[in-house]
Amino acid sequence: MDRRSYASSYFNDNYSPGKAFDGIIGQSGSSEWASKGEQDPWIQLNWETNQTFNKIIFHDRPNLDDWAPGGTLTFSDESTVTVSGIPNDGSAYTVTFPDKSVTWVKFQVSGGSGPNVGLSEMKIFAPVHPAAETSVLETETVKN
């Protein structure tokens, strides 16, 4: 899956937007996206083809100085989801929504605090479909 990440800004190459999608959580000073002096930055992930997902797990930066408490997710289908309650300690915060099949998702932070607001991770999950039904064979006891 070819993807590209963008942001309103980033502190330097060690804090580039791709760090928020690298699968590494909670490592202050590396593997996190940090804006350059913004309290309400945005970050966006684009794909070449539609991707279907219905859950995003947010991890704020692990330091207590910079906090992205919430904001708005916007999708390429023009729908939005409000996000609020992201903890200021880097712990997981899950947002679920109806399945989206889109080519990009953008998170616009609102109410951020600190000099370089950003995220440690933004994990995007495809829907989990229920397992196929299992047939149970009934056995019959025949009495002679």
N, C-alpha and C positions, 0 to 999 in steps of 0.2 A: 504494500500500500504506500504510494508516494504521497507525502504530506509536506507542508511547509507551515512554519509558524511565524507570526508577526506580532509586534507590540507597538504601543504608542511611543515607547522608548525603552532603553535598557542601559543599566549603569555602565557596563563595559562588556567585552566578549565573554568574560567569566560568568556573566549573569544574563546571557542572551535568552530570547523567548523559548527556544528549543529545550532549554533546561527544565521547563515546567512539564515537559512531555517525555522525559528520559527514563521514567520508572524509578528514579532514585529519590527517596523521601527523607527530609529532615537533616540534610547536611548543610549547615550554615557555611556560607562562603563559597560553596560550589553546588552544582546540581540544583540551582534554584534561579528563577527569573526575578530580577529586581529592576524596577523602573529607575529612571534617572531624575530624582527629585520630584516625583509625582505622588499625590495622595489618591487620585482617582484614575489610574491608568487603565488601559485595556490590553487584552491579549487575544489572539485569534489563531485558530488552526484550520488550514485549508487542505482539501483532498482533491485529486484529479477526477474521482468518480464519487457517486453518492455512497455515504456510509450510514448504516442504520445503528442507532444507539438510543438508550433510554435512561442512562445513569451516568453521572459525573461525580467523582469523589475529589473534593478539594482538600489541599493541605496548604495552609498559610506558611509563610516563611517561619522557620523555627525560632528566630529571635523575637523578643517581646517588644521591640522598638517599632517595627513596621507591621501594620495589620491591614489586611483586606477583609473586612467583616462581612461583605456581601456585595451585591450588585445585580446586574442583569445579564442573563445569557440571551444572545440573539442568534438565530439560526438562518441559514440561507433561504429557507422557505418563508422568512419574514415573521415567524412566530418568536415569542419571547417567554422566558421563565425568570421569575424573581428569585434571587438567592439571598438568604439572610441567616446569620448565625454561625458563620465560619469561626471556629475558635482561634484565639491569638497565640496558640502554642504549637502549631504545626500538626495537631491531631486531625484525624479524618473527619470530614463533614460530607455527607452523601446527599445528593439531590437527584430525585427520580422524576420522570415525566413520561407522557405517552411516547411511543416509538417515533423517532425522527429519522428521516432518510434525507440527508442533506450533504452539501459539498463544503460547508464551513460552519464553524461555531465560534462566536466571539463572546468573551466575558468582559464586561465593563464594570470595573470596581466603583462602588459608591460608598462614601463615608470612610474612606481609608485614613489611616493616621501613620505618622512617621515619615522620615525623609525619603525612603525608597521602597514604596509599597510594591509587592509582587506576590508570587506563589512559589512554594516548594514543588508542588505537583498538582496537575489537573488530569486525573485518570478518567478516560472515557471508555464506557463499557457497552458492548453489543447486548441486545436482549437475550435472555436465557429462556429458551423454549422448554416447556415441560417435556419430560421424557415420553417417548412413544408409549402408548398403552401396552401393557403386557397381558397377553391372553393367559387366562388360568384355565387349565383343562380340568373339567369335572370328572371325577372317577365315580363309577357306579359299582356298587357291590351286588353281584348276582348270587342269589341263594338257590341252591338246588334242593 
